[in-house]
Amino acid sequence: MAKVEIKKKVSIKNRKASFEYIFLDHLTAGIVLTGTEIKSIRLGKASLVDTYCTVINGEMWIKNMYVAPYFYGSYGNHAVRRDRKLLLNRKEIRKWAQEMKNPGLTIVPTELYINEENLAKVDIVLARGKKIFDKRQTMKEKADRREMDRSFKHY
């Protein structure tokens, strides 16, 4: 009898990003990690809250991403909120660095996941911050959608 391997999909999302920002463009990037960092991410022990990306010397870096210390790691454990390098083409980095010069734009990670080849990937978006009335509109649409779903379930 063949052994069936059941893998849990790791997907860490930044739910607050869609509420705070209007997404303009999207990219998927690889991320440079140490051994204990990838082990913690595979256990789902990471967070994208208050995380952003920046371009420094022609390289894209993810700042303030939380990756919990690996439980079985000893002296080789990683720093919890260190800057991590993103793997993108030079052309993509240059394009987004040019876009970042426009006021009000930022690069925000929306999802951290492990793909089919067991590599850590980050979905990043070029985003513009929402104004207060945009946030109110988003909350109203969400409440309306929830109300419609409730009414359809009764019939």
Phi and psi in radians as a Rosetta constraint file:
Dihedral C 1 N 2 CA 2 C 2 CIRCULARHARMONIC -1.364 0.35
Dihedral N 2 CA 2 C 2 N 3 CIRCULARHARMONIC 2.496 0.35
Dihedral C 2 N 3 CA 3 C 3 CIRCULARHARMONIC -1.460 0.35
Dihedral N 3 CA 3 C 3 N 4 CIRCULARHARMONIC 2.178 0.35
Dihedral C 3 N 4 CA 4 C 4 CIRCULARHARMONIC -1.640 0.35
Dihedral N 4 CA 4 C 4 N 5 CIRCULARHARMONIC 2.177 0.35
Dihedral C 4 N 5 CA 5 C 5 CIRCULARHARMONIC -1.713 0.35
Dihedral N 5 CA 5 C 5 N 6 CIRCULARHARMONIC 2.124 0.35
Dihedral C 5 N 6 CA 6 C 6 CIRCULARHARMONIC -1.813 0.35
Dihedral N 6 CA 6 C 6 N 7 CIRCULARHARMONIC 2.076 0.35
Dihedral C 6 N 7 CA 7 C 7 CIRCULARHARMONIC -1.886 0.35
Dihedral N 7 CA 7 C 7 N 8 CIRCULARHARMONIC 2.390 0.35
Dihedral C 7 N 8 CA 8 C 8 CIRCULARHARMONIC -1.490 0.35
Dihedral N 8 CA 8 C 8 N 9 CIRCULARHARMONIC 2.249 0.35
Dihedral C 8 N 9 CA 9 C 9 CIRCULARHARMONIC -1.312 0.35
Dihedral N 9 CA 9 C 9 N 10 CIRCULARHARMONIC 2.206 0.35
Dihedral C 9 N 10 CA 10 C 10 CIRCULARHARMONIC -1.669 0.35
Dihedral N 10 CA 10 C 10 N 11 CIRCULARHARMONIC 2.112 0.35
Dihedral C 10 N 11 CA 11 C 11 CIRCULARHARMONIC -2.554 0.35
Dihedral N 11 CA 11 C 11 N 12 CIRCULARHARMONIC 1.899 0.35
Dihedral C 11 N 12 CA 12 C 12 CIRCULARHARMONIC -1.859 0.35
Dihedral N 12 CA 12 C 12 N 13 CIRCULARHARMONIC 2.062 0.35
Dihedral C 12 N 13 CA 13 C 13 CIRCULARHARMONIC -1.912 0.35
Dihedral N 13 CA 13 C 13 N 14 CIRCULARHARMONIC 2.680 0.35
Dihedral C 13 N 14 CA 14 C 14 CIRCULARHARMONIC -1.800 0.35
Dihedral N 14 CA 14 C 14 N 15 CIRCULARHARMONIC 1.492 0.35
Dihedral C 14 N 15 CA 15 C 15 CIRCULARHARMONIC -1.150 0.35
Dihedral N 15 CA 15 C 15 N 16 CIRCULARHARMONIC -0.535 0.35
Dihedral C 15 N 16 CA 16 C 16 CIRCULARHARMONIC -1.240 0.35
Dihedral N 16 CA 16 C 16 N 17 CIRCULARHARMONIC -0.382 0.35
Dihedral C 16 N 17 CA 17 C 17 CIRCULARHARMONIC -1.075 0.35
Dihedral N 17 CA 17 C 17 N 18 CIRCULARHARMONIC -0.739 0.35
Dihedral C 17 N 18 CA 18 C 18 CIRCULARHARMONIC -1.200 0.35
Dihedral N 18 CA 18 C 18 N 19 CIRCULARHARMONIC -0.413 0.35
Dihedral C 18 N 19 CA 19 C 19 CIRCULARHARMONIC -1.416 0.35
Dihedral N 19 CA 19 C 19 N 20 CIRCULARHARMONIC -0.643 0.35
Dihedral C 19 N 20 CA 20 C 20 CIRCULARHARMONIC -1.477 0.35
Dihedral N 20 CA 20 C 20 N 21 CIRCULARHARMONIC -0.435 0.35
Dihedral C 20 N 21 CA 21 C 21 CIRCULARHARMONIC -2.295 0.35
Dihedral N 21 CA 21 C 21 N 22 CIRCULARHARMONIC 2.729 0.35
Dihedral C 21 N 22 CA 22 C 22 CIRCULARHARMONIC -1.748 0.35
Dihedral N 22 CA 22 C 22 N 23 CIRCULARHARMONIC 2.120 0.35
Dihedral C 22 N 23 CA 23 C 23 CIRCULARHARMONIC -1.411 0.35
Dihedral N 23 CA 23 C 23 N 24 CIRCULARHARMONIC 2.302 0.35
Dihedral C 23 N 24 CA 24 C 24 CIRCULARHARMONIC -1.901 0.35
Dihedral N 24 CA 24 C 24 N 25 CIRCULARHARMONIC -0.714 0.35
Dihedral C 24 N 25 CA 25 C 25 CIRCULARHARMONIC -2.557 0.35
Dihedral N 25 CA 25 C 25 N 26 CIRCULARHARMONIC 2.734 0.35
Dihedral C 25 N 26 CA 26 C 26 CIRCULARHARMONIC -2.340 0.35
Dihedral N 26 CA 26 C 26 N 27 CIRCULARHARMONIC 2.468 0.35
Dihedral C 26 N 27 CA 27 C 27 CIRCULARHARMONIC -2.498 0.35
Dihedral N 27 CA 27 C 27 N 28 CIRCULARHARMONIC 2.695 0.35
Dihedral C 27 N 28 CA 28 C 28 CIRCULARHARMONIC -1.989 0.35
Dihedral N 28 CA 28 C 28 N 29 CIRCULARHARMONIC 2.272 0.35
Dihedral C 28 N 29 CA 29 C 29 CIRCULARHARMONIC -2.223 0.35
Dihedral N 29 CA 29 C 29 N 30 CIRCULARHARMONIC 2.627 0.35
Dihedral C 29 N 30 CA 30 C 30 CIRCULARHARMONIC -1.389 0.35
Dihedral N 30 CA 30 C 30 N 31 CIRCULARHARMONIC 2.928 0.35
Dihedral C 30 N 31 CA 31 C 31 CIRCULARHARMONIC -2.417 0.35
Dihedral N 31 CA 31 C 31 N 32 CIRCULARHARMONIC 2.397 0.35
Dihedral C 31 N 32 CA 32 C 32 CIRCULARHARMONIC -1.498 0.35
Dihedral N 32 CA 32 C 32 N 33 CIRCULARHARMONIC 2.093 0.35
Dihedral C 32 N 33 CA 33 C 33 CIRCULARHARMONIC -2.258 0.35
Dihedral N 33 CA 33 C 33 N 34 CIRCULARHARMONIC 2.755 0.35
Dihedral C 33 N 34 CA 34 C 34 CIRCULARHARMONIC -1.571 0.35
Dihedral N 34 CA 34 C 34 N 35 CIRCULARHARMONIC 3.032 0.35
Dihedral C 34 N 35 CA 35 C 35 CIRCULARHARMONIC -1.063 0.35
Dihedral N 35 CA 35 C 35 N 36 CIRCULARHARMONIC -0.777 0.35
Dihedral C 35 N 36 CA 36 C 36 CIRCULARHARMONIC -1.272 0.35
Dihedral N 36 CA 36 C 36 N 37 CIRCULARHARMONIC -0.476 0.35
Dihedral C 36 N 37 CA 37 C 37 CIRCULARHARMONIC -1.174 0.35
Dihedral N 37 CA 37 C 37 N 38 CIRCULARHARMONIC -0.811 0.35
Dihedral C 37 N 38 CA 38 C 38 CIRCULARHARMONIC -1.147 0.35
Dihedral N 38 CA 38 C 38 N 39 CIRCULARHARMONIC -0.599 0.35
Dihedral C 38 N 39 CA 39 C 39 CIRCULARHARMONIC -1.149 0.35
Dihedral N 39 CA 39 C 39 N 40 CIRCULARHARMONIC -0.720 0.35
Dihedral C 39 N 40 CA 40 C 40 CIRCULARHARMONIC -1.149 0.35
Dihedral N 40 CA 40 C 40 N 41 CIRCULARHARMONIC -0.719 0.35
Dihedral C 40 N 41 CA 41 C 41 CIRCULARHARMONIC -1.125 0.35
Dihedral N 41 CA 41 C 41 N 42 CIRCULARHARMONIC -0.702 0.35
Dihedral C 41 N 42 CA 42 C 42 CIRCULARHARMONIC -1.116 0.35
Dihedral N 42 CA 42 C 42 N 43 CIRCULARHARMONIC -0.426 0.35
Dihedral C 42 N 43 CA 43 C 43 CIRCULARHARMONIC -1.502 0.35
Dihedral N 43 CA 43 C 43 N 44 CIRCULARHARMONIC -0.063 0.35
Dihedral C 43 N 44 CA 44 C 44 CIRCULARHARMONIC 1.436 0.35
Dihedral N 44 CA 44 C 44 N 45 CIRCULARHARMONIC 0.341 0.35
Dihedral C 44 N 45 CA 45 C 45 CIRCULARHARMONIC -1.716 0.35
Dihedral N 45 CA 45 C 45 N 46 CIRCULARHARMONIC 1.096 0.35
Dihedral C 45 N 46 CA 46 C 46 CIRCULARHARMONIC -2.556 0.35
Dihedral N 46 CA 46 C 46 N 47 CIRCULARHARMONIC 2.852 0.35
Dihedral C 46 N 47 CA 47 C 47 CIRCULARHARMONIC -2.561 0.35
Dihedral N 47 CA 47 C 47 N 48 CIRCULARHARMONIC 2.505 0.35
Dihedral C 47 N 48 CA 48 C 48 CIRCULARHARMONIC -1.878 0.35
Dihedral N 48 CA 48 C 48 N 49 CIRCULARHARMONIC 0.220 0.35
Dihedral C 48 N 49 CA 49 C 49 CIRCULARHARMONIC -1.176 0.35
Dihedral N 49 CA 49 C 49 N 50 CIRCULARHARMONIC 2.338 0.35
Dihedral C 49 N 50 CA 50 C 50 CIRCULARHARMONIC 1.039 0.35
Dihedral N 50 CA 50 C 50 N 51 CIRCULARHARMONIC 0.540 0.35
Dihedral C 50 N 51 CA 51 C 51 CIRCULARHARMONIC -1.762 0.35
Dihedral N 51 CA 51 C 51 N 52 CIRCULARHARMONIC 2.502 0.35
Dihedral C 51 N 52 CA 52 C 52 CIRCULARHARMONIC -2.554 0.35
Dihedral N 52 CA 52 C 52 N 53 CIRCULARHARMONIC 2.926 0.35
Dihedral C 52 N 53 CA 53 C 53 CIRCULARHARMONIC -2.071 0.35
Dihedral N 53 CA 53 C 53 N 54 CIRCULARHARMONIC 2.640 0.35
Dihedral C 53 N 54 CA 54 C 54 CIRCULARHARMONIC -2.518 0.35
Dihedral N 54 CA 54 C 54 N 55 CIRCULARHARMONIC 2.729 0.35
Dihedral C 54 N 55 CA 55 C 55 CIRCULARHARMONIC -1.816 0.35
Dihedral N 55 CA 55 C 55 N 56 CIRCULARHARMONIC 2.143 0.35
Dihedral C 55 N 56 CA 56 C 56 CIRCULARHARMONIC -2.258 0.35
Dihedral N 56 CA 56 C 56 N 57 CIRCULARHARMONIC 2.120 0.35
Dihedral C 56 N 57 CA 57 C 57 CIRCULARHARMONIC 0.913 0.35
Dihedral N 57 CA 57 C 57 N 58 CIRCULARHARMONIC 0.750 0.35
Dihedral C 57 N 58 CA 58 C 58 CIRCULARHARMONIC 1.309 0.35
Dihedral N 58 CA 58 C 58 N 59 CIRCULARHARMONIC 0.231 0.35
Dihedral C 58 N 59 CA 59 C 59 CIRCULARHARMONIC -2.187 0.35
Dihedral N 59 CA 59 C 59 N 60 CIRCULARHARMONIC 2.488 0.35
Dihedral C 59 N 60 CA 60 C 60 CIRCULARHARMONIC -1.629 0.35
Dihedral N 60 CA 60 C 60 N 61 CIRCULARHARMONIC 2.289 0.35
Dihedral C 60 N 61 CA 61 C 61 CIRCULARHARMONIC -2.146 0.35
Dihedral N 61 CA 61 C 61 N 62 CIRCULARHARMONIC 2.500 0.35
Dihedral C 61 N 62 CA 62 C 62 CIRCULARHARMONIC -1.756 0.35
Dihedral N 62 CA 62 C 62 N 63 CIRCULARHARMONIC 2.244 0.35
Dihedral C 62 N 63 CA 63 C 63 CIRCULARHARMONIC -1.960 0.35
Dihedral N 63 CA 63 C 63 N 64 CIRCULARHARMONIC 2.529 0.35
Dihedral C 63 N 64 CA 64 C 64 CIRCULARHARMONIC 1.173 0.35
Dihedral N 64 CA 64 C 64 N 65 CIRCULARHARMONIC 0.380 0.35
Dihedral C 64 N 65 CA 65 C 65 CIRCULARHARMONIC -1.395 0.35
Dihedral N 65 CA 65 C 65 N 66 CIRCULARHARMONIC 2.252 0.35
Dihedral C 65 N 66 CA 66 C 66 CIRCULARHARMONIC -1.569 0.35
Dihedral N 66 CA 66 C 66 N 67 CIRCULARHARMONIC 2.155 0.35
Dihedral C 66 N 67 CA 67 C 67 CIRCULARHARMONIC -2.223 0.35
Dihedral N 67 CA 67 C 67 N 68 CIRCULARHARMONIC 2.035 0.35
Dihedral C 67 N 68 CA 68 C 68 CIRCULARHARMONIC -1.078 0.35
Dihedral N 68 CA 68 C 68 N 69 CIRCULARHARMONIC 2.588 0.35
Dihedral C 68 N 69 CA 69 C 69 CIRCULARHARMONIC -1.063 0.35
Dihedral N 69 CA 69 C 69 N 70 CIRCULARHARMONIC 2.460 0.35
Dihedral C 69 N 70 CA 70 C 70 CIRCULARHARMONIC -1.242 0.35
Dihedral N 70 CA 70 C 70 N 71 CIRCULARHARMONIC 2.284 0.35
Dihedral C 70 N 71 CA 71 C 71 CIRCULARHARMONIC -1.023 0.35
Dihedral N 71 CA 71 C 71 N 72 CIRCULARHARMONIC -0.712 0.35
Dihedral C 71 N 72 CA 72 C 72 CIRCULARHARMONIC -1.595 0.35
Dihedral N 72 CA 72 C 72 N 73 CIRCULARHARMONIC 0.016 0.35
Dihedral C 72 N 73 CA 73 C 73 CIRCULARHARMONIC -1.326 0.35
Dihedral N 73 CA 73 C 73 N 74 CIRCULARHARMONIC 2.526 0.35
Dihedral C 73 N 74 CA 74 C 74 CIRCULARHARMONIC -1.927 0.35
Dihedral N 74 CA 74 C 74 N 75 CIRCULARHARMONIC -2.121 0.35
Dihedral C 74 N 75 CA 75 C 75 CIRCULARHARMONIC -1.137 0.35
Dihedral N 75 CA 75 C 75 N 76 CIRCULARHARMONIC -0.347 0.35
Dihedral C 75 N 76 CA 76 C 76 CIRCULARHARMONIC -1.495 0.35
Dihedral N 76 CA 76 C 76 N 77 CIRCULARHARMONIC 0.145 0.35
Dihedral C 76 N 77 CA 77 C 77 CIRCULARHARMONIC -1.162 0.35
Dihedral N 77 CA 77 C 77 N 78 CIRCULARHARMONIC 2.710 0.35
Dihedral C 77 N 78 CA 78 C 78 CIRCULARHARMONIC -1.559 0.35
Dihedral N 78 CA 78 C 78 N 79 CIRCULARHARMONIC 2.864 0.35
Dihedral C 78 N 79 CA 79 C 79 CIRCULARHARMONIC -1.285 0.35
Dihedral N 79 CA 79 C 79 N 80 CIRCULARHARMONIC 2.432 0.35
Dihedral C 79 N 80 CA 80 C 80 CIRCULARHARMONIC -1.154 0.35
Dihedral N 80 CA 80 C 80 N 81 CIRCULARHARMONIC -0.775 0.35
Dihedral C 80 N 81 CA 81 C 81 CIRCULARHARMONIC -2.087 0.35
Dihedral N 81 CA 81 C 81 N 82 CIRCULARHARMONIC 0.749 0.35
Dihedral C 81 N 82 CA 82 C 82 CIRCULARHARMONIC -1.339 0.35
Dihedral N 82 CA 82 C 82 N 83 CIRCULARHARMONIC 2.809 0.35
Dihedral C 82 N 83 CA 83 C 83 CIRCULARHARMONIC -1.324 0.35
Dihedral N 83 CA 83 C 83 N 84 CIRCULARHARMONIC 2.384 0.35
Dihedral C 83 N 84 CA 84 C 84 CIRCULARHARMONIC -2.148 0.35
Dihedral N 84 CA 84 C 84 N 85 CIRCULARHARMONIC 2.419 0.35
Dihedral C 84 N 85 CA 85 C 85 CIRCULARHARMONIC -1.415 0.35
Dihedral N 85 CA 85 C 85 N 86 CIRCULARHARMONIC 2.397 0.35
Dihedral C 85 N 86 CA 86 C 86 CIRCULARHARMONIC -1.713 0.35
Dihedral N 86 CA 86 C 86 N 87 CIRCULARHARMONIC 2.519 0.35
Dihedral C 86 N 87 CA 87 C 87 CIRCULARHARMONIC -1.742 0.35
Dihedral N 87 CA 87 C 87 N 88 CIRCULARHARMONIC 1.837 0.35
Dihedral C 87 N 88 CA 88 C 88 CIRCULARHARMONIC -2.377 0.35
Dihedral N 88 CA 88 C 88 N 89 CIRCULARHARMONIC 2.827 0.35
Dihedral C 88 N 89 CA 89 C 89 CIRCULARHARMONIC -1.216 0.35
Dihedral N 89 CA 89 C 89 N 90 CIRCULARHARMONIC 2.621 0.35
Dihedral C 89 N 90 CA 90 C 90 CIRCULARHARMONIC -1.025 0.35
Dihedral N 90 CA 90 C 90 N 91 CIRCULARHARMONIC -0.666 0.35
Dihedral C 90 N 91 CA 91 C 91 CIRCULARHARMONIC -1.095 0.35
Dihedral N 91 CA 91 C 91 N 92 CIRCULARHARMONIC -0.767 0.35
Dihedral C 91 N 92 CA 92 C 92 CIRCULARHARMONIC -1.130 0.35
Dihedral N 92 CA 92 C 92 N 93 CIRCULARHARMONIC -0.729 0.35
Dihedral C 92 N 93 CA 93 C 93 CIRCULARHARMONIC -1.114 0.35
Dihedral N 93 CA 93 C 93 N 94 CIRCULARHARMONIC -0.786 0.35
Dihedral C 93 N 94 CA 94 C 94 CIRCULARHARMONIC -1.067 0.35
Dihedral N 94 CA 94 C 94 N 95 CIRCULARHARMONIC -0.751 0.35
Dihedral C 94 N 95 CA 95 C 95 CIRCULARHARMONIC -1.054 0.35
Dihedral N 95 CA 95 C 95 N 96 CIRCULARHARMONIC -0.832 0.35
Dihedral C 95 N 96 CA 96 C 96 CIRCULARHARMONIC -1.266 0.35
Dihedral N 96 CA 96 C 96 N 97 CIRCULARHARMONIC -0.550 0.35
Dihedral C 96 N 97 CA 97 C 97 CIRCULARHARMONIC -1.137 0.35
Dihedral N 97 CA 97 C 97 N 98 CIRCULARHARMONIC -0.669 0.35
Dihedral C 97 N 98 CA 98 C 98 CIRCULARHARMONIC -1.128 0.35
Dihedral N 98 CA 98 C 98 N 99 CIRCULARHARMONIC -0.744 0.35
Dihedral C 98 N 99 CA 99 C 99 CIRCULARHARMONIC -1.114 0.35
Dihedral N 99 CA 99 C 99 N 100 CIRCULARHARMONIC -0.605 0.35
Dihedral C 99 N 100 CA 100 C 100 CIRCULARHARMONIC -1.150 0.35
Dihedral N 100 CA 100 C 100 N 101 CIRCULARHARMONIC -0.314 0.35
Dihedral C 100 N 101 CA 101 C 101 CIRCULARHARMONIC -1.236 0.35
Dihedral N 101 CA 101 C 101 N 102 CIRCULARHARMONIC -0.343 0.35
Dihedral C 101 N 102 CA 102 C 102 CIRCULARHARMONIC -1.252 0.35
Dihedral N 102 CA 102 C 102 N 103 CIRCULARHARMONIC 2.376 0.35
Dihedral C 102 N 103 CA 103 C 103 CIRCULARHARMONIC -1.179 0.35
Dihedral N 103 CA 103 C 103 N 104 CIRCULARHARMONIC 2.502 0.35
Dihedral C 103 N 104 CA 104 C 104 CIRCULARHARMONIC 1.547 0.35
Dihedral N 104 CA 104 C 104 N 105 CIRCULARHARMONIC -0.048 0.35
Dihedral C 104 N 105 CA 105 C 105 CIRCULARHARMONIC -1.747 0.35
Dihedral N 105 CA 105 C 105 N 106 CIRCULARHARMONIC 2.565 0.35
Dihedral C 105 N 106 CA 106 C 106 CIRCULARHARMONIC -2.573 0.35
Dihedral N 106 CA 106 C 106 N 107 CIRCULARHARMONIC 2.878 0.35
Dihedral C 106 N 107 CA 107 C 107 CIRCULARHARMONIC -1.949 0.35
Dihedral N 107 CA 107 C 107 N 108 CIRCULARHARMONIC 2.144 0.35
Dihedral C 107 N 108 CA 108 C 108 CIRCULARHARMONIC -2.193 0.35
Dihedral N 108 CA 108 C 108 N 109 CIRCULARHARMONIC 2.279 0.35
Dihedral C 108 N 109 CA 109 C 109 CIRCULARHARMONIC -1.328 0.35
Dihedral N 109 CA 109 C 109 N 110 CIRCULARHARMONIC 2.358 0.35
Dihedral C 109 N 110 CA 110 C 110 CIRCULARHARMONIC -1.887 0.35
Dihedral N 110 CA 110 C 110 N 111 CIRCULARHARMONIC -0.463 0.35
Dihedral C 110 N 111 CA 111 C 111 CIRCULARHARMONIC -2.665 0.35
Dihedral N 111 CA 111 C 111 N 112 CIRCULARHARMONIC 2.456 0.35
Dihedral C 111 N 112 CA 112 C 112 CIRCULARHARMONIC -2.083 0.35
Dihedral N 112 CA 112 C 112 N 113 CIRCULARHARMONIC 2.194 0.35
Dihedral C 112 N 113 CA 113 C 113 CIRCULARHARMONIC -2.588 0.35
Dihedral N 113 CA 113 C 113 N 114 CIRCULARHARMONIC 2.911 0.35
Dihedral C 113 N 114 CA 114 C 114 CIRCULARHARMONIC -1.839 0.35
Dihedral N 114 CA 114 C 114 N 115 CIRCULARHARMONIC 2.144 0.35
Dihedral C 114 N 115 CA 115 C 115 CIRCULARHARMONIC -1.468 0.35
Dihedral N 115 CA 115 C 115 N 116 CIRCULARHARMONIC -3.011 0.35
Dihedral C 115 N 116 CA 116 C 116 CIRCULARHARMONIC -1.115 0.35
Dihedral N 116 CA 116 C 116 N 117 CIRCULARHARMONIC -0.521 0.35
Dihedral C 116 N 117 CA 117 C 117 CIRCULARHARMONIC -1.523 0.35
Dihedral N 117 CA 117 C 117 N 118 CIRCULARHARMONIC 0.214 0.35
Dihedral C 117 N 118 CA 118 C 118 CIRCULARHARMONIC 1.104 0.35
Dihedral N 118 CA 118 C 118 N 119 CIRCULARHARMONIC 0.592 0.35
Dihedral C 118 N 119 CA 119 C 119 CIRCULARHARMONIC -1.861 0.35
Dihedral N 119 CA 119 C 119 N 120 CIRCULARHARMONIC 2.502 0.35
Dihedral C 119 N 120 CA 120 C 120 CIRCULARHARMONIC -1.380 0.35
Dihedral N 120 CA 120 C 120 N 121 CIRCULARHARMONIC 2.277 0.35
Dihedral C 120 N 121 CA 121 C 121 CIRCULARHARMONIC -2.250 0.35
Dihedral N 121 CA 121 C 121 N 122 CIRCULARHARMONIC 2.635 0.35
Dihedral C 121 N 122 CA 122 C 122 CIRCULARHARMONIC -2.202 0.35
Dihedral N 122 CA 122 C 122 N 123 CIRCULARHARMONIC 2.243 0.35
Dihedral C 122 N 123 CA 123 C 123 CIRCULARHARMONIC -1.546 0.35
Dihedral N 123 CA 123 C 123 N 124 CIRCULARHARMONIC 2.151 0.35
Dihedral C 123 N 124 CA 124 C 124 CIRCULARHARMONIC -2.088 0.35
Dihedral N 124 CA 124 C 124 N 125 CIRCULARHARMONIC 2.629 0.35
Dihedral C 124 N 125 CA 125 C 125 CIRCULARHARMONIC -2.273 0.35
Dihedral N 125 CA 125 C 125 N 126 CIRCULARHARMONIC 2.551 0.35
Dihedral C 125 N 126 CA 126 C 126 CIRCULARHARMONIC -1.494 0.35
Dihedral N 126 CA 126 C 126 N 127 CIRCULARHARMONIC 2.165 0.35
Dihedral C 126 N 127 CA 127 C 127 CIRCULARHARMONIC -2.371 0.35
Dihedral N 127 CA 127 C 127 N 128 CIRCULARHARMONIC 2.699 0.35
Dihedral C 127 N 128 CA 128 C 128 CIRCULARHARMONIC -2.044 0.35
Dihedral N 128 CA 128 C 128 N 129 CIRCULARHARMONIC 2.369 0.35
Dihedral C 128 N 129 CA 129 C 129 CIRCULARHARMONIC -1.131 0.35
Dihedral N 129 CA 129 C 129 N 130 CIRCULARHARMONIC 2.447 0.35
Dihedral C 129 N 130 CA 130 C 130 CIRCULARHARMONIC -1.418 0.35
Dihedral N 130 CA 130 C 130 N 131 CIRCULARHARMONIC 2.583 0.35
Dihedral C 130 N 131 CA 131 C 131 CIRCULARHARMONIC -1.451 0.35
Dihedral N 131 CA 131 C 131 N 132 CIRCULARHARMONIC 2.990 0.35
Dihedral C 131 N 132 CA 132 C 132 CIRCULARHARMONIC -1.072 0.35
Dihedral N 132 CA 132 C 132 N 133 CIRCULARHARMONIC -0.705 0.35
Dihedral C 132 N 133 CA 133 C 133 CIRCULARHARMONIC -1.213 0.35
Dihedral N 133 CA 133 C 133 N 134 CIRCULARHARMONIC -0.509 0.35
Dihedral C 133 N 134 CA 134 C 134 CIRCULARHARMONIC -1.150 0.35
Dihedral N 134 CA 134 C 134 N 135 CIRCULARHARMONIC -0.708 0.35
Dihedral C 134 N 135 CA 135 C 135 CIRCULARHARMONIC -1.151 0.35
Dihedral N 135 CA 135 C 135 N 136 CIRCULARHARMONIC -0.701 0.35
Dihedral C 135 N 136 CA 136 C 136 CIRCULARHARMONIC -1.087 0.35
Dihedral N 136 CA 136 C 136 N 137 CIRCULARHARMONIC -0.726 0.35
Dihedral C 136 N 137 CA 137 C 137 CIRCULARHARMONIC -1.087 0.35
Dihedral N 137 CA 137 C 137 N 138 CIRCULARHARMONIC -0.730 0.35
Dihedral C 137 N 138 CA 138 C 138 CIRCULARHARMONIC -1.102 0.35
Dihedral N 138 CA 138 C 138 N 139 CIRCULARHARMONIC -0.757 0.35
Dihedral C 138 N 139 CA 139 C 139 CIRCULARHARMONIC -1.121 0.35
Dihedral N 139 CA 139 C 139 N 140 CIRCULARHARMONIC -0.677 0.35
Dihedral C 139 N 140 CA 140 C 140 CIRCULARHARMONIC -1.134 0.35
Dihedral N 140 CA 140 C 140 N 141 CIRCULARHARMONIC -0.774 0.35
Dihedral C 140 N 141 CA 141 C 141 CIRCULARHARMONIC -1.097 0.35
Dihedral N 141 CA 141 C 141 N 142 CIRCULARHARMONIC -0.701 0.35
Dihedral C 141 N 142 CA 142 C 142 CIRCULARHARMONIC -1.127 0.35
Dihedral N 142 CA 142 C 142 N 143 CIRCULARHARMONIC -0.749 0.35
Dihedral C 142 N 143 CA 143 C 143 CIRCULARHARMONIC -1.136 0.35
Dihedral N 143 CA 143 C 143 N 144 CIRCULARHARMONIC -0.710 0.35
Dihedral C 143 N 144 CA 144 C 144 CIRCULARHARMONIC -1.101 0.35
Dihedral N 144 CA 144 C 144 N 145 CIRCULARHARMONIC -0.758 0.35
Dihedral C 144 N 145 CA 145 C 145 CIRCULARHARMONIC -1.077 0.35
Dihedral N 145 CA 145 C 145 N 146 CIRCULARHARMONIC -0.746 0.35
Dihedral C 145 N 146 CA 146 C 146 CIRCULARHARMONIC -1.113 0.35
Dihedral N 146 CA 146 C 146 N 147 CIRCULARHARMONIC -0.724 0.35
Dihedral C 146 N 147 CA 147 C 147 CIRCULARHARMONIC -1.121 0.35
Dihedral N 147 CA 147 C 147 N 148 CIRCULARHARMONIC -0.719 0.35
Dihedral C 147 N 148 CA 148 C 148 CIRCULARHARMONIC -1.147 0.35
Dihedral N 148 CA 148 C 148 N 149 CIRCULARHARMONIC -0.702 0.35
Dihedral C 148 N 149 CA 149 C 149 CIRCULARHARMONIC -1.097 0.35
Dihedral N 149 CA 149 C 149 N 150 CIRCULARHARMONIC -0.712 0.35
Dihedral C 149 N 150 CA 150 C 150 CIRCULARHARMONIC -1.091 0.35
Dihedral N 150 CA 150 C 150 N 151 CIRCULARHARMONIC -0.773 0.35
Dihedral C 150 N 151 CA 151 C 151 CIRCULARHARMONIC -1.186 0.35
Dihedral N 151 CA 151 C 151 N 152 CIRCULARHARMONIC -0.576 0.35
Dihedral C 151 N 152 CA 152 C 152 CIRCULARHARMONIC -1.310 0.35
Dihedral N 152 CA 152 C 152 N 153 CIRCULARHARMONIC -0.458 0.35
Dihedral C 152 N 153 CA 153 C 153 CIRCULARHARMONIC -1.261 0.35
Dihedral N 153 CA 153 C 153 N 154 CIRCULARHARMONIC -0.397 0.35
Dihedral C 153 N 154 CA 154 C 154 CIRCULARHARMONIC -1.369 0.35
Dihedral N 154 CA 154 C 154 N 155 CIRCULARHARMONIC -0.312 0.35
